[in-house]
Every structure is written in structure tokens, then in C-alpha cells.
Amino acid sequence: MTHTLSKNPVFCALDTTYVTKAVTLAQSLVGKVGGLKVGMEFFYANGPAGYQAVAETGIPIFLDLKLHDIPNTVAGGIRAITPLEPTMLTVHTAGGIEMMKAAKAASTEGPGVSPVVVGVTVLTSLDDGDLQMAGVTGTAADQVRRLAGNAQAAGLDGVVCSPLEVDLIRADCGPDFKLIVPGIRPKGAAIGDQKRIMGPAEALGRGADVLVIGRPITQANHPAGAAEAIQAEIAAPAP
């Protein structure tokens, strides 16, 4: 059986390498967000022990390590992290269909509930010009659709994509394919280093399942209040 995602679509991205700060933030967000995203920055600094300190808060965790290597190596990486019991984890779709198949298969080998395995498509910090410089033909949306199709063919549970591609992938891949969406900027939030962005209510309206939001929550004076404001923005009737 695979983990079921929270009804609260907001996952807060922890933007720190400090365990105490991360745990304090996590504790303040209990009941305010649907989960936390633990990424490379925190995990590389603190390893499984740091992860477990955050997990003790009981909030579901999206372990975003973006594994990308040959199939055997990625499968081994998945086996190494599934005992931590993350709700969700990531691999790079650019690793190819066989790598994604190996990742999904490895995720189901443990005795507990299997994580949701999603594939990263095109990072939200990249746009059409960036992809052209890397030799990718077509638009970012074209590339995301290609990679999402490969992920679905490989048996992954969903993909990470920008909000601008959500409706396209939903149409291509159907209602059960999970769409994990960074690049979310609530009202008044700075754009930062993101290029393909959207507000939370619109992204959900287009078919997003999970909204990954970091700095608008973590850098707020009152993170719990910022999370509550995002929920209010999501719940507000469309103008």
C-alpha cells in the first residue's frame, strides 16, 4: 500500500540546515500545513538523525532528494531511505524510464507503507531560454509533458511540475496522477529565483494535488500565521 497524501494541500519547504530551527518551525506548523518538504540542504547537513528529529513532530514528510543516477544506484538509494518512512520522495525523470521503474520497484520492497514516488520534470527556476541553452527543443511545457508521460509509463505515482503545466499534465495523465507543484507565490510574496509561478488558489483550481511553499512561510515573522493566511487565500471565493 502507498501513502495517502494529506487533505491539506500545502507542504512547507524547510529552508534551513539547523535541526533546532527546523524542529521549532515544524512544531509551530502542526495542524497548519499538510506536510513538510525536507530537501538536500537539510538532509545533507544532518542526515537521517536530523530527518528523524523533524519526523517526530508527526507531520508527513516529503523527502526531496531528487535522485538521478543509473537504475541500480537509484534503486539502492531508495532502499536506503525508505526505512525513514517518508510520505513522498523524488527522482529526476531525466534519468529515464528504466531508472524510474527501478526506483518505484525498490520503494515497494519494505514491510511498511510505501512512499509516493514522484518524478521531477523541469525545475521552476528554468524557462524556455534556459532549456534551449541546454539543447532541449521546444518549450518548457513541451518538455514537462514528455517527461510526465515517461514517468507515468514507468509507473511513478506522479510528477513535480510548475503550476503553468498543471492543466496540461492533468489532461494528459488523468485524475489519479499526483501533481506536486512548487513555484507557488501567495499574494504579496516575492518571486525570488522562481520563473514559472502562480498563486495557490489558481494552481489548485487547475488540478494541483500538493503545493510546495517555502520562503513565504519560513521567512515570515509568524510562519504559522503565514500558513493560515495561505489557507484563507485558498478558501476565498474567486473574484
C-alpha positions as CSV (number, residue, x, y, z in Angstrom):
1,M,0.0,0.0,0.0
2,T,1.2,3.5,-0.8
3,H,0.9,6.5,1.5
4,T,-2.2,8.7,1.2
5,L,-1.5,12.4,0.9
6,S,-3.0,14.9,3.4
7,K,-6.2,16.7,2.6
8,N,-4.3,19.9,3.4
9,P,-2.5,20.6,0.1
10,V,0.2,22.8,1.5
11,F,3.6,21.3,2.2
12,C,6.1,23.8,3.7
13,A,9.7,23.6,2.4
14,L,12.2,23.8,5.3
15,D,14.8,26.4,4.3
16,T,17.5,25.7,6.9
17,T,20.4,23.4,7.8
18,Y,19.8,23.8,11.6
19,V,17.9,21.0,13.3
20,T,16.7,23.0,16.2
21,K,15.3,25.7,13.9
22,A,13.6,23.1,11.7
23,V,12.0,21.2,14.6
24,T,10.8,24.5,16.1
25,L,9.3,25.5,12.8
26,A,7.7,22.1,12.3
27,Q,6.1,22.2,15.8
28,S,4.6,25.6,15.0
29,L,3.1,24.3,11.8
30,V,1.4,21.2,13.2
31,G,-2.2,21.5,12.1
32,K,-1.4,24.4,9.8
33,V,0.1,22.6,6.8
34,G,-0.3,19.2,5.3
35,G,3.3,18.3,5.4
36,L,6.9,19.4,5.3
37,K,9.5,19.2,2.5
38,V,12.9,18.1,3.6
39,G,15.4,18.7,0.8
40,M,19.1,18.3,0.0
41,E,20.2,21.3,2.0
42,F,18.8,20.0,5.3
43,F,19.4,16.2,4.7
44,Y,23.0,16.6,3.5
45,A,23.8,18.7,6.6
46,N,22.1,16.5,9.2
47,G,21.4,13.1,7.6
48,P,18.8,10.5,8.9
49,A,19.2,11.8,12.5
50,G,18.1,15.3,11.6
51,Y,15.3,13.9,9.5
52,Q,14.0,11.8,12.3
53,A,14.1,14.8,14.7
54,V,11.7,16.6,12.4
55,A,9.6,13.5,11.8
56,E,9.0,13.1,15.5
57,T,6.6,16.1,15.2
58,G,4.2,13.7,13.4
59,I,3.9,15.9,10.2
60,P,4.1,13.9,6.9
61,I,7.4,14.5,5.2
62,F,8.2,14.9,1.5
63,L,11.8,13.8,1.2
64,D,13.0,15.7,-1.8
65,L,16.4,14.4,-2.7
66,K,15.9,14.3,-6.5
67,L,17.8,11.0,-7.0
68,H,19.4,10.8,-10.5
69,D,21.8,8.1,-11.5
70,I,21.9,4.7,-13.2
71,P,18.9,2.4,-12.3
72,N,20.8,0.2,-9.9
73,T,22.3,3.1,-7.9
74,V,19.0,4.9,-7.6
75,A,17.2,1.7,-6.5
76,G,19.9,1.4,-3.8
77,G,19.4,4.9,-2.7
78,I,15.6,4.3,-2.5
79,R,16.2,1.2,-0.3
80,A,18.5,3.3,1.9
81,I,15.9,6.0,2.6
82,T,12.6,4.1,2.7
83,P,13.2,2.9,6.3
84,L,12.8,6.6,7.3
85,E,9.2,6.2,6.2
86,P,8.8,9.4,4.1
87,T,5.3,10.1,2.8
88,M,6.8,11.1,-0.6
89,L,10.1,11.1,-2.3
90,T,11.6,12.3,-5.6
91,V,13.7,11.1,-8.5
92,H,14.6,13.0,-11.7
93,T,12.6,12.0,-14.7
94,A,15.6,12.8,-16.9
95,G,17.2,9.6,-15.6
96,G,15.0,7.7,-18.0
97,I,12.2,5.1,-17.9
98,E,14.3,2.2,-16.7
99,M,15.7,4.3,-13.8
100,M,12.2,5.3,-12.8
101,K,10.9,1.8,-12.9
102,A,13.8,0.6,-10.7
103,A,13.0,3.4,-8.2
104,K,9.3,2.6,-8.0
105,A,10.1,-1.1,-7.6
106,A,12.6,-0.5,-4.8
107,S,10.1,1.7,-3.0
108,T,7.7,-1.2,-2.5
109,E,10.2,-3.7,-1.1
110,G,10.0,-2.7,2.5
111,P,7.5,-4.1,5.0
112,G,5.8,-0.8,5.8
113,V,3.7,1.6,3.8
114,S,5.4,2.6,0.5
115,P,6.2,6.3,-0.2
116,V,4.5,8.1,-3.0
117,V,7.3,8.3,-5.7
118,V,7.2,11.3,-8.0
119,G,9.5,12.5,-10.8
120,V,10.9,16.0,-11.1
121,T,10.3,17.3,-14.6
122,V,11.7,20.8,-15.3
123,L,12.8,22.9,-12.3
124,T,10.7,26.1,-11.7
125,S,13.9,28.2,-11.9
126,L,14.2,27.3,-15.6
127,D,12.3,28.8,-18.6
128,D,12.3,28.2,-22.3
129,G,15.6,30.1,-22.8
130,D,17.4,28.0,-20.2
131,L,16.2,24.8,-21.8
132,Q,17.3,25.9,-25.3
133,M,20.8,26.7,-23.9
134,A,20.8,23.0,-22.7
135,G,19.9,21.7,-26.1
136,V,16.3,20.9,-25.4
137,T,14.0,21.6,-28.3
138,G,10.5,23.1,-27.8
139,T,9.1,24.9,-24.8
140,A,9.3,24.1,-21.1
141,A,5.7,22.9,-21.3
142,D,6.6,20.5,-24.1
143,Q,9.5,19.1,-22.2
144,V,7.4,18.7,-19.0
145,R,4.7,16.9,-20.9
146,R,7.3,14.5,-22.4
147,L,8.9,13.8,-19.0
148,A,5.5,13.4,-17.3
149,G,4.4,10.8,-19.9
150,N,7.6,8.9,-19.3
151,A,7.1,9.0,-15.6
152,Q,3.5,7.6,-15.9
153,A,4.8,4.9,-18.3
154,A,7.4,3.9,-15.7
155,G,4.7,3.5,-13.0
156,L,5.6,6.5,-10.9
157,D,2.8,8.0,-8.8
158,G,3.1,11.5,-10.2
159,V,5.5,14.3,-11.0
160,V,6.8,17.6,-9.8
161,C,5.9,20.4,-12.2
162,S,5.4,24.1,-12.3
163,P,1.9,25.5,-11.9
164,L,1.9,26.5,-15.6
165,E,1.9,22.9,-16.7
166,V,-0.7,21.5,-14.3
167,D,-3.7,21.6,-16.5
168,L,-1.8,20.1,-19.4
169,I,-0.5,17.2,-17.4
170,R,-3.8,16.6,-15.8
171,A,-5.4,16.3,-19.3
172,D,-2.6,14.0,-20.5
173,C,-2.2,11.8,-17.4
174,G,-5.7,11.6,-15.8
175,P,-7.2,12.4,-12.4
176,D,-5.2,9.9,-10.3
177,F,-1.7,11.0,-11.3
178,K,-0.3,13.2,-8.5
179,L,0.9,16.7,-9.4
180,I,3.3,18.2,-6.9
181,V,3.7,21.9,-7.5
182,P,6.4,24.3,-6.4
183,G,6.6,27.9,-7.7
184,I,3.6,28.9,-5.6
185,R,3.6,32.5,-4.5
186,P,0.8,33.8,-2.3
187,K,-0.4,37.4,-2.5
188,G,2.3,39.8,-1.7
189,A,5.1,37.2,-1.7
190,A,8.4,38.0,-3.5
191,I,9.1,36.0,-6.7
192,G,12.7,35.2,-5.7
193,D,14.6,32.8,-8.1
194,Q,11.4,31.2,-9.5
195,K,10.4,31.9,-13.1
196,R,7.2,29.8,-13.7
197,I,4.9,30.8,-10.8
198,M,1.2,31.1,-9.8
199,G,-1.0,31.8,-6.8
200,P,-2.1,28.9,-4.6
201,A,-5.9,29.0,-5.4
202,E,-5.3,29.1,-9.2
203,A,-2.9,26.2,-9.1
204,L,-5.3,24.1,-7.1
205,G,-8.1,25.1,-9.5
206,R,-6.0,23.8,-12.4
207,G,-5.6,20.4,-10.8
208,A,-2.6,20.5,-8.4
209,D,-2.6,18.0,-5.6
210,V,0.2,19.4,-3.4
211,L,1.5,23.0,-3.2
212,V,5.1,23.3,-2.1
213,I,5.7,26.6,-0.4
214,G,8.9,27.6,1.3
215,R,10.1,31.2,1.9
216,P,6.6,32.8,2.0
217,I,6.1,30.7,5.2
218,T,9.6,30.1,6.6
219,Q,10.8,33.7,6.2
220,A,7.6,35.3,7.6
221,N,7.7,36.9,11.0
222,H,5.0,34.4,12.1
223,P,5.2,31.2,10.0
224,A,2.0,29.7,11.4
225,G,0.1,32.9,10.7
226,A,1.5,32.9,7.1
227,A,0.3,29.3,6.6
228,E,-3.1,30.2,7.9
229,A,-3.2,33.2,5.5
230,I,-2.5,30.9,2.6
231,Q,-5.3,28.6,3.7
232,A,-7.6,31.6,3.8
233,E,-6.5,32.7,0.3
234,I,-7.2,29.2,-1.0
235,A,-10.6,29.1,0.6
236,A,-11.7,32.6,-0.5
237,P,-14.3,32.7,-3.3
238,A,-12.9,33.6,-6.7
239,P,-13.5,37.2,-7.7
